[in-house]
């Protein structure tokens, strides 16, 4: 198949026989553009970061190692080779990296400068968050952060603005909806029709998980349906009584959209993967793959989310927690897909706490979400859900029962924490022992108690919710 | 002069534009083949049969090489001839190579390498310290013991005594560029090997042995590595040998790179240690005697484990003048990856042992750990600096291996750092915070570093260089060191430019190449600039002196009147741009090319006796870290770190600060989030960045103040600089002891925290105290 896109400001066409050819392999092996590096081949180190700009004109960093060529249809890509101006003048981020001594061995550097250039173009200045998906083993990050700060006030070079959409003559034909495999439907209706005809097909949304099936497990995906062009499955609709999130909405968009309503959920999503991962990963994928350690389901379950499924023309809704039946098993019928997830508008009483070995870009050992509305001094209809504690994202019904209707007190919370061992029998693995998971889960609940009851500090500031809020 | 200037890394522009080439970026000739190893997933046993039919039938597979294809199995070991390239029957660890797939593409080779069926008679693997001790499975013929003074008497006579035991985890290098090699077969059986290696001569030697060639038939080359940290001192041998063997057989270029998971599974890591201590001390906290026991998990082969374990013993004193000390070290053979060199080379493990002791003793006598450290320091070397606060009768100014500590400066340095970081007031504020906060506790610690500089294998302390001045005034040089990001080439170029008084832009350093400079040592032991800088200096001086002699004769002046400065050469009123001086020398038939050589003077080491002067000098530093822990979950974070580091008279302060910042964060990672987990049957479960967590940007301290300490080397090193690669790594110890300090606030008794101090270990230590 032919994939039309723009590469470093020029029209390009990638020919791929295998739709799961990664963009990284194509760049390095077919185009011999070796500035983009392979560090891990699983989207965890950022050495392969490239900037992808879609029809919305927003430049986003993505990991090229888990980006399949068909996902680039109609987009503009910029690699490290395309950051300097045509006359060779370095991009402000490149210049700052030289001046601040931001490279040592230099192998991670192309990924850093592309990620930083994407942030620079958007005007994002939360530098440590922006580069959380880029690992550097040499510098200790200090000079890289200095470079990011030094470059932030310098204007975006004109050549960084991508000319989109692609010219008609390049994007016609190949960019149209495909009737032949691999399929790339452009609407939810088309997807519904295709999927019911091909119920064994593999749906590829952001490929942050499916990508690893290919690069690490060498799984044959068989028939593939790419969802990236189903624009009507993307987006967030906030009405008077609900917030509905389309399945193809990327996690970075979800993070920003949810922040005004449930800041603790947004803070959790700040630590979901990295910028590169969140730019690719979709909320539908995070739910549909049924992982017990996906970070959005616990919070969504705690918020009482409803899942919207579609099979052909038939639609059904179910409480999100009921979707997860057992490890590797979800309530999803052949040819049925996640169309959206929605939550009711409610006053915010959500407390999320993600525990992982490293704060940023790590998979949760425990992901706790507590929705604890307090009415007339009493906890009313609490909803508690955990990831990492069972084979599925799961509610803590015993702990909920202990808290329900009670006034906030240390004893009540301690009893509820004790009840967690009735709710969960976690496993031990390389991330944490079963014993720690249970202890830490209890700790998060007691932490909520302290947040609910702690007075403000002497200087009038709120007490820290976690070590991340403690300042030097 | 170009030395001492904070010039950018010589490749900085190439780095940021993606133009810097690493081994796997180098275009290969058409028809290049790609290799992958098929790996054992069993840790210990006998390989009874290997069915490779599916491997051979896989798409793109050109050849499969097994043990049967090698009448003499090539060896990959840097030390002991105990690492067959492929399994010859005995399986030693999960990750061992069983066979080689040669295919048309990297992906095809990787895919095929999963398709074998191995029939293995499993035997119980030796995995733990206990397993290996029970089986008496050790290297070096048994434990090595070095001692000084009457330790039994010192311990028995001490007014106070305590014992402890703690575990220190290993560490994966996680160089961002994985291991890679490219072998290009030449005429007449020659082989040209491009490898991501810290040790091109070792690659040359091992490839020559594997192919049955003299060393002159093999050329080994490396322009740069994407990080090394010790992990490319010996661990690149297998890929280079495999690629060269396949290239020799097929007559085609062959390349190999490990996928990240394979890199984790196949290659060695930092040695994990168990350290036991028994210490006697007086009521003030003065150490009277210390007995250490080091249990060192070395993995399946010897590799560099003996000198690593030796260096741990040699750093068991760190900064402290201890009247009686004994260190016993068991080098244990286990069925795991063969632990190898890693920044600090055992020094960090030895050092954290004594720092833990000081901390424990301070807790026992109820004093600030910093005071107890200062009480036990060696005396500062003569001069006008302050001297130590310890009692004269307990000090002898020599280490437990008999080396005089003649350049000590930590008394003054630690005072300086304590003032800069406001240690005393902040310790009080930490206590106030802890009294007021039930959940979040802070801790602070200030720890010193004294690190010995030189290879303990004395003959390695040599280097060579080759310098050419061209008739246009440009300078091309090569030396024996390799560039892995540390800025060695930048520093060496600055040295060369300084010798010629010229603009550093005239100097180009190209790939390290065994055809240019022979018989090189690994770029390791922080020695790169010390050794190669001096060799380059010698070569430059030879050429400069020839130019000077020629110009002096031409102008009937004395040689001493020829001045090389500001990119010009001046003599007797004449003032030539450097290129004109070069051109004139060329026209006068003056040789403008020279080798240079350097061997570190004054060192001697009797390893059997454990006595001598293994180190030319010591590098020093001190760091203070403040942390916070969540006592309900164990989560923890560094809040602030201040470092003062001794790089001698720095060759390039910007690069040296980069080494200090990066070394600290890497050291902090070792002791906090970086956890290697093997399962009960010896399979490594943390084999990718998804499961093995090196620090990311937000893990660096939010407040991070790093300064160099103005302290010209007392020894005659290149421009009186000091080695800086490894010593800053050990500043990470301040983070570990700050976490321990935070735990101390939770109750009585010393918190027995193990490393790495993950959230889980911190929570469990906190729970044990309540």
Interface residues (C-beta under 8 A of the other chain):
Chain A: X25 X29 X32 X33 X34 X35 X36 X37 X38 X39 X40 X41 X42 X44 X45 X47 X79 X80 X81 X83 X84 X90 X94 X97 X98 X99 X101 X102 X103 X104 X105 X106 X107 X108 X109 X110 X113 X127 X128 X129 X131 X132 X134 X135 X136 X137 X138 X139 X140 X141 X142 X143 X144 X145 X216 X218 X353 X355 X356 X357 X358 X359 X360 X361 X362 X363 X365 X429 X430 X431 X432 X433 X436 X439 X440 X442 X443 X444 X446 X447 X450 X464 X466 X467 X468 X470 X471 X472
Chain B: X6 X8 X9 X11 X12 X13 X14 X15 X16 X17 X18 X19 X20 X21 X22 X24 X25 X27 X105 X107 X110 X111 X114 X173 X174 X175 X176 X177 X178 X224 X225 X226 X227 X228 X229 X259 X260 X261 X438 X439 X440 X442 X484 X485 X486 X487 X626 X628 X629 X630 X632 X633 X634 X635 X636 X637 X639 X640 X654 X655 X657 X658 X661 X662 X663 X664 X665 X666 X673 X675 X677 X685 X686 X688 X689 X690 X691 X693 X694 X695 X696 X697 X698 X699 X700 X701 X702 X703 X704 X706 X758 X759 X760 X763 X764 X767
